[in-house]
Amino acid sequence: MIMSEPKREIKNGKWKEFNKRGILIAEGSYVNNKKHGVWREYCDFTGQILIEENYEYGTPHGSYTAFHPNGQILSEGNFYMGLRMGYFQVFDEHGNKTHNLLFDNDIQIEEACEV
């Protein structure tokens, strides 16, 4: 007797994920089981936004923003086909820029601290 695996659902279209307490923890879209377009991730306890990033068929591609718990931007930059490219800016909880990091093919090649 051969046992077959149950069919797995193919994710397509808009998607929302909730934790056990019913708090939204992620939302975005899938195309053939791959994240595609804008995705947002939220804190498991408070529902506060943590990350907003863009995907192209499962690969980070485009703008990326991470947030402090108070809603201020923590860092922002861009991905190109899964690799950090260009400048990523880092901010403190009050919105003041603290670092400017330069990446090339996901390798940090420069760091400038803001005064």
N, C-alpha and C positions, 0 to 999 in steps of 0.2 A: 504494500500500500504506500503510495507516494503522497506526502503531505505538501500542499502548496501554501505559499505565504498569502495572507489576506491582501486584497487589492488596497493599495495606498491611494488616498485622495490626491489628485493633482490640484495644486493651488493655482488659481487664476483669478484676477480681479482684485478688488479692494479687500483688505484683510485687517482684522483687529484681534489683538491678543489680550486676554485678561488674566489676572492672577486669581488665586483661590478666593480672595475676598471681593472679587468683582471689580477691581481697580484696573483701568486700562493701562497696559504696560508697553504696547507697541501697536503701530498702525502704519499701513502703507499698501502697496499693491504687489501682486505676484504675476509673473508670466511663466507658465510651465514650471512651477515650483521654485522660481528664482525671483528674488527681490528685484523690483524694477520701479524706478521713479523715486519720489521723496518718501523716506521712512522716518518716523519719529519714535523714539524710545522714551519711556517715562519711568519715574521712580516707583519702585514696587510698593512703597509705603504711603507716599503722598500723592502720587499721580502727577507730580511736577515734571515738566519736560527736562530730559537729560541730554539727548542727542537728536539732531536733525541732520540727515545725510541723504545723499543721492546714490542710487544704484543703476547700473546698466546690465540687465540680465544676470544678476547675482554678484556683480563686482562693484565695489565702491568706485564711483566715477562722478565727479562734479563737486559741488560745495559740501562742506562738512562744518557743523557748528555744535559745540558742546557747551552746556550751561552749568553755572553754579546753582546750588539749591535755592538761592534767592531769586533766580530767574535771569541774573546778569550773564552775559556771554563769558565763558571760561576760555574757549579757544575757537578759532575759525581758520579754515584754509580750504584747499582743494585736493581731490584725488584724481588721478588719471589712470584708468584701467587698473585700479587696486593699489596704486602707489601714490604716496604723498609727493606732491609736486608744487614748487613755488613756496611762497611764504605762508607760514602758519603763525598767527598772532595769538598771544596769550594775555589774558586780562585777570586782574584781581576781582574780588567780590564787589568792588565799587565801580567797576567799568574802566579802570585805569590800565592801559597797556603796560605789561611788565616785561615781555620778551617778544622778539621777532625771530622766528626760526625759519631758515631757508632749507628746503629739501630738494634733492634731485634724485629721481628714481628711488624714493623712500629712504634715502640716506641724508642725514642732516649734515649740511656742509657749512653752515654759518649760524651763529647765535648772537643776537644783539640784545642787550638788556636796556630797557628804557629807563631814563632818569627822571 
